[in-house]
Amino acid sequence: MSLRELLVAPVRRALHEGAARWPWFRRVVSIGAHELERALHDTLYRDGYFGDSGGPAVELEIGTPEYTRPLPHADEGAYIVWRFFSVRRTLDVGCAFGFFVEAERELGLDASGVDVSQYALDRAALGARGHVRYGNLLHRLPFGRGAFEAVSLFETLEHLPPEVVPRALREVRRMTTKYVIATIPSFGPNPNGPGG
């Protein structure tokens, strides 16, 4: 039995009983749940950043009204990795909805992904679900040394301040035995960071 299985049921039961017994406890738990939800979801990489395919088009910073699998060229990128790199196990850092992970898995690769946007991960592509998780490149990612043969960063590094890029690349290099594959878009004068 996992630690999660050992903890979830008793904690859930205690919270339920406390909330049923004491109105003030219910309020504290409700406020705590709301604040935890806010803390887990960053304020930038949310619905407005990725567009809105369920309603009126919203112009994104990346110049599209919706973020779908063709936009990041997931199929083309996955094909290039599959065809030209001799790898089986890959990690996509900054995977967003996991389109690249999904495309690589369709080609038979053991692909995983990480992203800082819980919003995007909660809406992961069907073929990426269960293979993407939260991870922040500026902190140690939850994988061992040499866990992957290739680590990709497709349009990810430009979201970081320049002074932390060397540290981020050291973390990426720690996780791979063969390749680091990165693309960095440039659309003219482009300040670094989330607005760039």
C-alpha positions, 0 to 999 in steps of 0.5 A, a space after each residue: 500500500 502506498 503512502 498516498 493510500 495510507 494517508 488519504 482515507 483517514 485524512 479525508 474521514 477526519 476532515 469530513 467528520 470535523 466539518 460535519 461536527 463544527 461549522 467553524 472547522 468547515 469554514 477553516 477547511 473551506 478557506 484552506 482548500 481555496 488558498 491551496 488551490 490558488 497556491 498550486 495554480 500560477 497566475 500567468 499560465 492559465 486559460 487566458 495564456 493558452 486561449 479559449 477553445 470553448 468560447 470566443 477567441 482570445 488573442 494570446 501573447 503567442 498570437 493564436 486564439 487557441 492552443 491546440 496540438 498543431 500550434 506547437 508543431 508537436 507531430 513534426 517535433 515528435 517525428 524528428 526525435 523518433 526518426 533522427 535520434 536513437 532514443 526510447 525514453 524522453 522527457 519534455 520540459 515545459 510540456 503544457 498540455 502534453 501534445 508533444 508527449 502524446 505524439 511521441 507516445 503514438 510513435 512508440 517512445 516512452 515519453 513523459 513531460 513536466 510543466 509549471 502550469 497546473 492549469 495546463 496539466 489538468 487539461 492534458 491531451 488524452 494520450 499524455 494523461 498519466 505521463 505528465 506532471 508538475 515540475 519546475 525547471 528552477 528546482 530539482 525535477 523529480 527524476 534521477 540522474 540519467 533517467 532519460 536518453 533525451 530531454 526536450 525544451 521546445 520554446 521553454 528557455 525563453 520564459 526564464 531570466 537569462 541569468 538562470 538559464 545555465 542552472 536550468 541547463 545543468 538540471 536538464 543535463 543531469 537527467 539525460 544520457 544522450 541529448 538535449 533538444 531545444 528550440 527558442 523562438 525569436 520574433 524580433 526584439 523580445 525581452 526575456 521572461 513570461 511577457 517576452 
